[in-house]
Amino acid sequence: MLVRKIMETAAALAGRGDLADFLGGKRVADVSAAQRDAETMLRCFNLAENEAASDYLPLVAQQTFPSGGPAAFGDFEKPPLEILWVKDGTGRKLPFSVCGEGVRFPSCAATVGYRYRPLVKDAGDETDFPNGENFLAAGAACEFCLMEGMFERAALLDKRYKESLAAARRDKSFTLKGREWI
C-alpha cells in the first residue's frame, strides 16, 4: 500500500481532517502549514514502520550470493538487522559468523536469510508491510499526536496500535518468521 494513503488514514485518526484532505489531494486554506504537517506525518510513518519491524513484526528477506563469504553488509539489498541462517544450493544449513565487514561463510554460492530494517520512505513509496495499513496508520497517528501535544488521543491511539500489531501477529497472511530459541 502507498505510504501517502496510510498517512491520510493516520491524519484522520489523529483528528486532522484538514491534513487528511491535503494528503488526499484536496485543496486546503493554508498550503504551507499542510505541507509542514505532511512532512511531520511522513516522519511519524517512518518511525512507526521502523518500530513495527524492529520490535514486533520482523521483516525477513533472503539473498543469494554467488561466491563464498564474506558478504559485505553493503552488498545486501536491504539493511540487515540480524543474520538468521546461511544455506547452500541444496538447502543445507552452513556455518557462518558475523564480523565487522559482513557475514563469513564457506566459499560456495549461498543464500543468506536475514531480518532487515525498512528503508526511509517517501509519500509515493510502498510500505514493506503488504497488509500493514491498520497498525501503520495507528502508529503514525500516535506519533503525530505525541509530537503535537495531544497526549490523551495519543494514549488511545497507542492502545489501538498495539492491538492492531497483536492482530497482525496472529494473521496468517503475514508470513513473518517468529524467533527460534536454541
N, C-alpha and C positions, 0 to 999 in steps of 0.2 A: 504494500500500500504506500502511496505517496506521503512523504513527510508533511507536506502542506495540508493535506486532508486531516491528518492526525492533529496538527497544530490548530486547525479550525475547530475540531471537536473539543480539544483541550481549552480553547478560548471560551467556548460555550459553557463547558463545565466550570470554568473559573468565574462565570457570570459576566464575561466581557463580550456581549453581543456585538458591540462595535468592532472589536478586533476580529471576531469570527466572520463578520460581514466583509471586512477588509481582506482577510485571508481567502474568503470565498470569491473574491473578485468584484465585490460591490463597492460603490462609491461611499466614502466617508467624509465627514466635515474636516477633520484635521489629519491630513495625509502624513505629515512628518511625525506626529505622535503615534499614529498607527504603524508606521514603518519601524519606529523605535521599539514599540511593544512587540511587533512581529519578530524583530531580532532577538529580543529577550525571550520570547516564546520558543524560538529555534534553539537557543542555548538551553532552555529548560527541557526541550525534547531530547537533545543530545545527552544531557545529564541523566534523564530517565532511561534512555536506551542503554547507556553505558552501565548504569546501576543494575538494570534488569539482567544484562549479560554477565556482569561480574559477580553478582550476589545471588541471583535467583534462578535464572534460566540460561545456563551456559550455552553459548553458541559453539558448535563443533564443526570443524572442517577437516578435510584431508587433502593432501597434496602429494603428488608423486615426483620424486627427484630421480633423474635418470642415472646418476652416478653416486658413488658412495659419499658418506659424510666427510666433513661436516657440512650440514646445510645451514648456511648463514641465516640469521633471523631476518635480514633484509631481503632474502630470496623468497620468503613466504608471501603468498597473495594477500593474506590478512595478518595483522599483527598478533602473533601468538601470545597467549597468557600462560598456557600450560601444555606441555607435550604429553599426550596420553599414551601413544603407542607408536611403534615403527614396525612395519610388516614388509616382507619381501614379495616378489611377484606371485608366489603360490599362496599367500595369505598367512604364512608362518611368522609369528612374532619374532622380532630381532632385538638383541640387547642394544641399548642406546644410553647415552649420557648427555646431559645438557651442560654446556660450558659457556663461557663469556661471549663467544662469537656465534654460537648456534647449537645445533644438535649433531652429535657424533654417532655414527652407526657403521656397521661393516660396509666395505666398499662393494656395493652392488646396488642395482636400482631398488628403490624402496618407496613405500607410501607412508607418510607421517600423518597421524591423526592428532589434532590439537584443538584446544579451546582458544577462541580468539576474542579480542575486544573489537566492537564495531567502530568503524571509521567515523569521523565527524561528518555529519550530513548537512546538505543544503536543503532548502524547501522543496526543490524539484527532484530530490533523490528518493529512492525506495528504502524502506526500513529493512533491517536484517531479519526481523521477525515477521514472517508471512501472515500470521494470524494475530498479531500483537496490538491491533489498534485500540482495544479497550484498555489494557493496562498501560500502554504507552501514553494515551491521551490523559488518563487519570494521573499518571506520574508527572507528566509535563504540566498539567493544570495545578497539581500540588506544589511543584517547584515554583511555578509562576506566582501562586498565591503567597507563598513564603516570601518571595522577593518583593512583592507589592505590599506586604504587611497585613494580609488578610489571614490571620492565624487560625481563626475558627473554621473558616472554609477550608484552609489547608489541612487541618486535622481530619475533617470529614473526607476530603479527597485522598488523604494518605490511607485511611481505612479502606476506601474503595480500591485504591491502587494495590494494596496488599491482598485484598480479596480477589481481585482480577488476576494477580500473579499466581495465587494459590489455585484458582480455577484453571489457568493456563498450564500449570504443572500437571494437573490431572487430565487435561485434554490430550487425547491420543493423536491429534493432528500435529502436535508439537513433537517432532522426532528428535528431541534433545536428550543426549545421554546423561543419566544421573551419575553421581560419584560412585566409584567402586573402591571398597576398602580391602586392603591386603590382609 
